[in-house]
Amino acid sequence: MPKILYVEDDKDLATMVKEWLVGENFTLELVHDGALGWEYLRQGDYDLIILDWELPGMSGVEILKRYRNMSGMTPVLMLTGRGHVENKEQGFDAGADDYLTKPFAMKELSARLRALMRRPAMMVSNAIKVGDLELDPTKHTVTKAGQPLHLLPKDFSLLEFFMRNPDKVYSTEALMMRVWNADSESGTDALRTAIKRLRKALDGDTAESDSMIENIPRIGYRLKSR
């Protein structure tokens, strides 16, 4: 399913959009703060990005400028209120692919997103390699030493995050915030269970101490690149 980052401070609108897009078979991560949205975008991998213009912490257009300056190619749909229609030129100059003015119909939103998905740039492979692991977020595939691995969606997302940040240690809380949605009711047991499944998939019967996913006592977890 296409993965979307949606940065919107209007929580009522964001909830409606999220429910609609999930029903349209999109996977959506929702953030209400511009600065936090930038951190998600900087560290994650998405098929589409939806940015509101006015956000606390950092504006949508500033996020867009930073993303394009780091050679980010993912299509971006900007949202703006009717009072800011004159800012469309500024948004396009910053690298926006499309614009939608509030209020908007949900059907038009999903139609525009599907149109952005059809653009040729979306066909470029974004495969990530760490050791003998290779993960392609676009095709949603993982191989180890050339052999396919079959992972649950959340396990796939967790492995993707680890592979984008190899050898870095993340606390349980940081992993929960980054891989599970901020509004998820899942607890830390869900993370431990996902790591247990990942270890089995990656390491087979290898002892936990030799696993690619290392537990750093009282600190967190990391994916070893060697």
N, C-alpha and C positions, 0 to 999 in steps of 0.2 A: 504494500500500500504506500502511496506517496506520503512523504513525511514533511510536515509544514511547521515552521516556526512562526507564531503569531504574537506580535507585541502590541498590546492594547491596554490602556489604563481604564477604559470604560468597562467595568466588570460585568454589568448587565448585558451590554452588547457582546462582549467577549464570550459570555456563557452561551448566548444564543447562536453565535457563529460556530463555536466549538461543537455544540450539539448537532448543528446542521451538517458540518463538514465530516464529523465522525459517521453520521448517517449516510454520507456520500462516499464512504470508504477511504477517507483520508486519515492519516495518523497525525495528531496535532499536539504540539507543545505550546502552552500558553504562558506568557510572561506579562506582568502588568507594569514593569518598570523599565525605562530605556537603558539604564546602565547595566542592569541584569540581563536584559535582552541582548546587549552587545556581547556579554560574556558567553551566553548560550551560543550565539552565532559564531563567535571566534573559535570556540572549542568543538562545536558540533558539526554535523553534516546534514543538510536538508535538501529536499527536492524543490521546495518553494518557500518564499518568505513573504509574510504580510506585515507591513509596518504602518502603524498609525503615525500621523504627522506630529502631533503634540503629545509628548510623553514626559513624565517626571524622570529626572536623572540625566536623560540624554534624548534629544529629539530624534524622530524617525529619520529625518534627512541627514542628521549627523551620523547615525548608525550606518546609513546607506553609503555615505561618503567614505567612511572608514573601511567598510566592507569592500567597496570597489577599489580602494587604494591598496588593499592587500590582495588584489587580483581575484576577488570573489566573483564567480560567474553565475551563481544560482539566480533564477528569475525572481524579481522583487515587485510585489504589488503594493502601492502606497494607498493609504486611506486618508481622506481629508474631509473636513466639514465644508459646507457650502460657502462659508465665509472665507475660506482659504483657497478657493478655486484658482485665484490668480497666482498661487504658488506652484501650479503644475509645471511651469517651465523650469523653475528652480529644481523641482524633484526630478524631472527628466534629465536635466543637466548633471545631476548628481549620480544618475545611473539607474533610475526607476525604469521598469519594463512596461508597467501599466499603472493606471490610476482608477480609483473608484471613489465617488463622492457620497458621503453620508447624507441622508439615510439611503440604503441600497437594498435591493431585493436579493434574498439568499440565492435564488436561482441564477441571477446574473453573476454573483460572486463565484459560484462553482463553475459556471461556464467560462469565465475569464481565467480561472486557475487551470482548467483543462486545456484552454488555448495556449497558455504559457508552457504547460507540460509538453505540448506537441512541438515546441521549438527545437531545432537541431542541437543546440547546446546541451540539451538534457540527455543526449545520447552518448556524451563523452563519459568514458569509464572513470570512476573515482576509486579504483581498487586501492586498498591499504595493505601493506605487507609488513609483517613483523616476524623475523625468523622464517620458519617454514609455514607460517599462517598467512593466508590471503583472504581478505574480506572485501566484497564488492557491495556497497550499500545500495547502489542503483538496481542491481540484479537480485539483491538479498541472498547472496550466496557466501559460504565460507568453506575453505579447503585447508587441510593440514597435510603437508607433504604431497599435495596433489589429490588427496582423498576428500570427498565432500563430507561436511559435517551437517547434521540436521538439528537445528536449535529452535527452541521456543522463541517467540518474538522478543520477550523481555531479556532473555539470555543473549540474543543477537545484539540488542541495543547495548547491553552491558559490555559485551566483548568489543563492540565497535568503539565504545568510549575508551576502554583500556588500550586498544590498538592505536588510537589517535594520540594517546598519551603514555607511551611505553616507559617503564622504569620510574614513573612518577607515583608517589604514594598518595592515596586518597582515603580520607576517613569514611566511616560508614555513613555519616550524615551527608558528606559531600556527594557520595555516590547515589544516595537516595534522592537528593535534590536534583542531580544532573540526569540520572537515568529514569527515575520514576517522575511523573508529573508532580509539580509543586503542590497540587491539591489532592494527591493520592492519599488514600487512607492506609496504604500498605505500611507495615512496620519493618524493623530491621531483620526480622526473621525471613521476610521475603527476599532480602538481599543475600542472606547467608544460604538460603536454599538455592538461589540462582547461581551463586558461586560454586556450590557443591555440584550442581548439574554441569556447569561449565568445566570444572576440573575433570569430571568423569569423561566428558566429550573430548577434551584436549589431551588428557594424560592417561586415559584408560585406567589400568590398575597400578599406575605409578604411585609411590608414597606421597602423601600430602606435602612433605618437606621438599620434595623434588618437583612440585607442580610449577607450571608456568605462572600461575597466579599465586603470589606469595603473600602470606599473612604477616604483617609487621605488628607484633604484640602491642596492644594499647594505642596503636596509631591508625592502622588501616590496611589497605591492600594495594598491590601493584602487579602489573603484568611485566614479567622479566623478558627482555628482548633477546637474552642469550641463556 
